[in-house]
């Protein structure tokens, strides 16, 4: 076991499942300063001299071998250079962010990738709290709304112009125990934005170049818009259209939603794009299978979404061009967190790859063994092969992957079970590609 900046670190070989001096060290959470790590095959040179590591590393690439007691935490520059320039896309480090007696779900990075939010389920108090790693470099975890009896979830960072630290979330806070939407700033000062007894969910929050805040959300099957300049006087929301799962496009000019139509032939589901003015464009024609969680690619050219599979409770991962055209099947029977259905498919930063876990093996790729789910990815193009990435098999029932949008290397964060609790973990890859 070695020490960096006073923090002891354990190592793990993901192929041999051999640990050297294992240790649970979730008390210390900080940033792995890999910002200089290139995705392309470029020499590393001396850029890694300033690396500091305080988060516990619980796994690393097997070619690095078993470390000696006096070995440094990270491999030497020559070894890193070889791994980064390898033709194979594979994991380099597996890091534990947060784990204790409570369960944590649905991680979500801020637009700049410097902050991470997730939901903590307090088993003793039977409540749900949103927590934030405000600064990955220091590891400070803060609870957004500390009221004992509140149930908080469906977190959404503000995006648009500029990408700052405000965010919104849904909460049952208050004596009436109905779900309303709240705004919070970087210092966690919260303001209630809605105040009705109707269920409000799936918020998506942006600010325009003129400084106007625009909050989309779903209320009883209706897409609502709340616009305001002053969060102390949010104004009255207005109904835009029937629909669910509203999501702003990256440029803020349109939003995607799921439209439900019931008639004598049954209930049909469509994926539509709309402008605030009301102009509608149907991207996915009516389907008999339910659709959920449309998620824009970072470049705005594609939408990924889930479609109910043939078996009850199973979902397929699909993509479709926002310019129209046929949909693509990325994977069958993927893992979907229906208890936190504001989480959607995980796009890579370059909009080319999608990460997911699957409940069944497919196309010759072993995706699941008992309750261990391999991390899978597929490039969003016809005929692209599946890629699979292994990590410590003692971490099971992995779910809800998300990609750090601020990392220049692939950094995939997800929740998984170790022992009796579900924590938050990061798997760092050397690159993507086939």
C-alpha positions in Angstrom: 0.0 0.0 0.0 1.4 3.4 -0.9 0.6 6.9 0.1 0.1 10.1 -1.8 -0.5 13.4 -0.1 -1.0 11.5 3.1 -3.7 9.2 1.7 -3.1 5.4 1.5 -4.3 3.7 -1.6 -5.1 0.1 -2.4 -4.6 -1.5 -5.8 -6.6 -4.1 -7.7 -6.0 -6.2 -10.8 -9.4 -6.4 -12.6 -8.5 -9.7 -14.4 -7.0 -11.6 -11.5 -9.2 -10.1 -8.8 -6.2 -9.9 -6.5 -6.0 -7.1 -4.0 -3.0 -5.9 -2.1 -3.8 -4.5 1.3 -7.5 -3.7 0.5 -8.9 -0.8 2.5 -12.2 1.1 2.5 -11.2 4.7 2.3 -14.3 6.6 1.3 -13.7 9.4 3.8 -11.3 11.1 1.4 -12.7 12.2 -2.0 -10.7 14.4 -4.3 -9.9 15.0 -7.9 -7.6 12.9 -10.0 -5.8 15.6 -11.9 -5.7 13.9 -15.2 -6.8 17.0 -17.2 -3.6 16.8 -19.3 -4.3 13.2 -20.3 -4.7 13.1 -24.1 -7.2 10.9 -25.9 -5.2 10.8 -29.1 -2.0 8.9 -29.4 0.3 11.7 -28.3 3.4 11.4 -26.1 2.8 12.3 -22.4 6.2 13.8 -21.9 6.5 15.5 -18.5 3.0 16.7 -18.1 2.2 14.2 -15.3 4.7 15.6 -12.8 2.0 17.6 -11.0 -0.4 14.7 -10.5 -2.0 14.4 -7.1 -4.4 11.7 -6.0 -6.5 11.5 -2.9 -9.5 9.5 -4.0 -9.1 5.8 -3.2 -7.9 3.7 -6.2 -9.4 0.2 -5.9 -8.4 -1.1 -9.3 -5.8 -0.6 -12.0 -4.7 -2.0 -15.3 -3.3 -5.6 -14.8 -0.3 -4.9 -17.0 0.9 -2.6 -14.3 1.5 -5.6 -12.0 1.3 -5.9 -8.3 2.8 -2.8 -6.6 5.5 -2.9 -4.1 5.0 -1.3 -0.7 7.1 1.7 -1.6 5.8 2.1 -5.1 4.2 5.4 -6.1 0.4 5.5 -6.5 0.4 6.1 -10.3 2.6 4.2 -12.8 5.6 5.9 -14.2 5.4 8.1 -17.3 6.8 5.5 -19.7 4.1 3.0 -18.6 1.3 5.6 -18.8 2.5 6.6 -22.3 2.4 3.0 -23.4 -1.1 2.5 -22.0 -2.5 5.7 -23.5 -1.1 4.9 -26.9 -2.3 1.3 -26.9 -4.6 0.3 -29.7 -7.0 -1.4 -27.3 -9.5 0.7 -25.5 -9.4 -0.5 -21.9 -9.7 0.6 -18.2 -6.7 2.2 -16.5 -8.0 3.1 -13.1 -11.1 2.2 -11.0 -11.9 4.8 -8.3 -14.3 4.8 -5.4 -15.9 8.3 -4.9 -18.4 7.7 -2.1 -19.5 4.7 -0.1 -20.9 4.2 3.4 -23.9 2.7 5.0 -26.4 4.6 2.8 -27.3 3.9 -0.9 -26.5 6.4 -3.6 -27.9 6.6 -7.1 -28.2 8.6 -10.3 -24.9 10.5 -10.5 -24.9 13.6 -12.7 -22.0 15.9 -13.6 -22.3 19.7 -14.0 -21.8 20.9 -17.5 -18.2 21.8 -16.8 -17.5 18.4 -15.2 -16.2 19.9 -12.0 -19.1 19.0 -9.8 -21.1 15.8 -9.2 -24.6 15.4 -7.9 -26.3 12.2 -6.8 -29.2 11.0 -4.7 -28.6 9.5 -1.2 -31.2 7.2 0.2 -31.3 7.4 4.0 -32.5 4.0 5.1 -33.1 4.9 8.8 -35.0 8.1 8.1 -36.7 6.8 5.0 -35.8 9.9 3.1 -34.0 10.8 -0.1 -31.5 13.6 -0.3 -29.5 15.2 -3.1 -25.9 15.5 -2.3 -23.2 17.4 -4.3 -19.5 17.0 -4.6 -19.0 20.7 -5.0 -15.3 20.5 -5.7 -13.8 17.2 -6.8 -10.4 18.5 -5.8 -11.4 18.8 -2.1 -14.0 16.1 -1.9 -16.5 18.2 0.1 -20.0 16.6 0.1 -22.9 18.8 0.9 -26.7 18.1 1.3 -28.8 20.4 -0.8 -32.0 20.5 1.3 -31.4 19.2 4.8 -35.0 19.1 5.9 -35.5 15.8 7.7 -38.9 14.8 6.1 -38.2 15.9 2.5 -37.9 13.5 -0.4 -35.6 15.1 -3.0 -34.7 13.8 -6.4 -34.8 14.6 -10.2 -31.8 16.9 -10.1 -30.9 19.1 -13.1 -27.9 21.4 -13.6 -28.5 24.7 -15.3 -27.0 24.7 -18.8 -27.0 27.2 -21.6 -25.2 30.6 -21.4 -23.1 30.5 -19.4 -22.8 27.1 -17.7 -22.6 28.1 -14.0 -23.5 26.4 -10.7 -27.3 26.9 -10.4 -29.5 23.8 -10.5 -33.0 22.8 -9.8 -34.6 19.7 -8.3 -37.9 18.2 -7.2 -38.8 17.9 -3.6 -41.7 17.0 -1.3 -40.4 19.5 1.3 -43.1 21.2 3.3 -46.0 20.1 5.5 -48.3 19.3 2.5 -45.8 16.7 1.2 -46.6 17.5 -2.5 -43.8 17.6 -5.0 -42.7 21.0 -6.2 -39.6 22.4 -7.9 -36.8 24.2 -6.2 -33.9 26.4 -7.4 -30.5 26.3 -5.7 -27.4 28.4 -6.2 -23.8 27.5 -5.7 -24.0 28.3 -2.0 -27.0 26.0 -1.7 -29.5 28.8 -1.0 -32.8 27.3 -2.2 -35.9 29.0 -3.6 -39.2 27.4 -4.2 -40.2 27.9 -7.8 -43.6 26.2 -7.9 -46.4 25.9 -5.3 -49.3 23.7 -6.3 -50.5 20.2 -5.3 -50.0 18.7 -8.7 -47.1 16.4 -9.3 -44.1 18.1 -11.0 -41.2 16.2 -12.3 -38.4 15.9 -15.0 -37.1 19.4 -14.8 -34.6 20.8 -17.3 -33.1 24.1 -16.7 -31.3 26.6 -18.9 -30.4 30.3 -19.1 -30.5 32.3 -22.3 -27.8 34.7 -23.6 -30.0 37.5 -22.4 -30.0 36.1 -18.9 -33.6 34.7 -18.8 -34.0 31.5 -16.9 -36.2 28.9 -18.6 -37.4 25.9 -16.6 -39.1 23.0 -18.5 -40.9 20.4 -16.5 -43.7 17.8 -16.7 -46.9 18.3 -14.7 -49.7 15.7 -15.0 -48.8 14.8 -18.6 -48.3 18.5 -19.7 -45.0 20.2 -20.6 -44.8 23.4 -18.6 -42.4 26.4 -19.0 -41.5 28.7 -16.2 -39.5 31.8 -17.2 -38.0 34.4 -14.9 -35.2 36.9 -14.4 -35.5 37.1 -10.7 -35.6 33.9 -8.8 -37.5 35.6 -6.0 -40.4 36.4 -8.4 -40.5 33.3 -10.7 -43.9 34.3 -12.2 -46.6 31.9 -13.5 -45.8 28.8 -15.6 -47.5 28.3 -18.9 -48.5 25.2 -20.7 -46.6 24.4 -23.8 -48.0 21.0 -25.0 -49.0 17.6 -23.9 -46.0 15.4 -23.2 -43.5 13.9 -20.8 -39.7 13.8 -20.2 -39.0 17.4 -21.7 -35.3 18.0 -22.5 -33.7 21.2 -23.9 -31.6 20.9 -27.0 -27.9 22.0 -26.4 -28.5 25.2 -28.3 -31.8 25.9 -26.4 -33.8 26.4 -29.6 -35.9 23.3 -29.3 -36.9 20.7 -26.7 -37.6 17.0 -27.0 -40.5 15.2 -25.3 -42.5 12.0 -25.4 -46.0 12.5 -26.7 -48.7 10.0 -25.7 -51.9 9.5 -27.8 -54.7 7.2 -26.8 -57.4 6.1 -29.2 -59.5 3.0 -30.1 -56.3 1.3 -31.5 -54.5 1.7 -28.2 -52.0 4.0 -26.6 -49.2 5.2 -28.9 -45.9 7.0 -28.1 -44.0 9.4 -30.3 -40.7 11.3 -29.8 -41.2 14.9 -30.9 -39.2 18.1 -31.1 -40.8 21.4 -30.5 -40.1 25.1 -30.3 -41.5 27.2 -27.5 -43.7 28.8 -30.1 -45.4 25.5 -30.6 -44.1 24.2 -33.9 -43.8 20.4 -33.8 -41.7 18.0 -35.6 -42.3 14.2 -35.1 -38.9 12.4 -35.0 -40.2 8.9 -34.0 -43.6 8.0 -35.4 -46.2 6.6 -33.0 -45.2 3.3 -31.4 -47.2 0.9 -29.3 -44.1 0.4 -27.1 -43.6 3.1 -24.4 -40.7 5.5 -24.9 -38.8 7.4 -22.1 -35.8 9.5 -21.2 -34.8 11.3 -24.5 -31.2 12.5 -24.1 -29.5 14.9 -26.6 -26.0 14.1 -27.8 -23.6 17.0 -26.9 -23.5 18.2 -30.5 -27.3 18.2 -30.8 -27.4 16.0 -33.8 -28.9 12.9 -32.1 -31.3 11.7 -29.4 -30.8 8.6 -27.4 -33.9 7.1 -25.6 -35.3 4.0 -24.1 -38.0 1.9 -25.7 -39.9 -0.7 -23.7 -38.8 -4.2 -24.8 -40.8 -7.3 -25.5 -40.6 -8.5 -21.9 -42.2 -6.5 -19.1 -39.8 -4.2 -17.3 -37.1 -4.5 -20.0 -35.9 -1.6 -22.2 -34.0 -1.3 -25.5 -31.5 1.5 -26.1 -32.2 3.5 -29.3 -30.9 6.5 -31.1 -32.4 8.7 -33.8 -31.1 11.7 -35.8 -32.7 15.0 -34.9 -32.9 15.7 -38.6 -35.2 12.7 -39.0 -34.7 9.2 -40.4 -34.9 5.7 -39.1 -34.0 4.9 -35.5 -31.1 2.6 -34.6 -31.0 -0.2 -32.0 -27.9 0.2 -29.9 -28.6 -2.6 -27.4 -31.4 -4.8 -26.1 -32.5 -5.1 -22.5 -30.3 -2.4 -21.1 -30.3 -1.6 -17.4 -32.7 1.3 -16.7 -33.1 3.0 -13.3 -36.9 3.3 -13.3 -37.0 4.5 -9.7 -34.9 7.6 -10.9 -36.2 7.9 -14.4 -34.8 11.3 -14.9 -31.5 9.6 -15.7 -31.0 8.9 -19.4 -28.5 7.3 -21.8 -24.9 8.3 -21.4 -23.2 10.0 -24.4 -19.5 10.3 -24.8 -18.2 13.9 -24.9 -17.6 13.7 -28.7 -21.2 12.5 -29.3 -20.0 9.3 -31.0 -20.3 6.6 -28.3 -23.0 5.6 -25.8 -22.2 3.8 -22.5 -24.6 1.4 -20.8 -25.1 -1.8 -18.8 -27.2 -4.7 -20.1 -29.3 -7.4 -18.5 -28.4 -9.9 -21.2 -25.4 -10.9 -23.3 -25.7 -9.9 -27.0 -23.9 -10.2 -30.3 -21.3 -12.6 -28.8 -20.4 -10.1 -26.0 -20.9 -11.4 -22.4 -22.7 -8.4 -20.7 -23.7 -9.9 -17.4 -22.5 -12.7 -15.1 -24.9 -13.3 -12.2 -25.2 -9.7 -10.8 -22.0 -8.4 -12.3 -22.6 -6.0 -15.2 -19.8 -5.2 -17.6 -19.6 -1.6 -18.8 -20.5 -1.6 -22.5 -20.2 1.0 -25.2 -21.1 1.2 -28.8 -20.4 3.8 -31.4 -23.5 5.4 -32.8 -23.2 4.1 -36.4 -24.6 1.2 -38.4 -22.7 -2.0 -37.8 -20.5 -0.7 -35.0 -19.3 -3.5 -32.6 -19.9 -3.6 -28.9 -17.0 -2.8 -26.6 -16.8 -4.2 -23.1 -14.8 -3.0 -20.1 -14.2 -4.9 -16.9 -13.7 -3.7 -13.3 -13.7 -5.4 -9.9 -16.3 -8.2 -10.0 -17.1 -7.7 -6.3 -18.9 -4.5 -7.3 -22.3 -5.6 -8.6 -25.6 -4.4 -10.0 -24.0 -1.4 -11.6 -26.5 1.2 -13.0 -26.9 4.7 -14.4 -23.6 5.4 -16.1 -22.7 9.1 -16.9 -19.7 10.5 -18.7 -17.7 13.4 -17.3 -18.2 16.2 -19.9 -15.2 18.1 -18.7 -12.6 15.3 -19.0 -10.4 15.0 -22.1 -10.2 11.3 -21.4 -13.2 8.8 -21.0 -14.2 9.0 -17.3 -17.4 6.9 -16.7 -19.1 7.3 -13.4 -21.9 5.0 -12.1 -23.4 3.5 -9.0 -22.8 -0.1 -7.9 -23.2 -2.3 -4.9 -20.3 -3.3 -2.6 -21.4 -5.2 0.4 -24.7 -3.9 1.7 -24.7 -0.5 0.2 -24.6 1.2 -3.2 -21.9 3.7 -3.8 -20.5 6.0 -6.6 -17.5 4.8 -8.7 -15.5 6.0 -11.6 -13.9 3.9 -14.3 -11.2 5.7 -16.3 -10.4 4.4 -19.8 -7.3 5.1 -21.8 -9.3 6.1 -24.9 -12.3 5.2 -27.0 -12.4 3.6 -30.5 -12.1 0.3 -32.2 
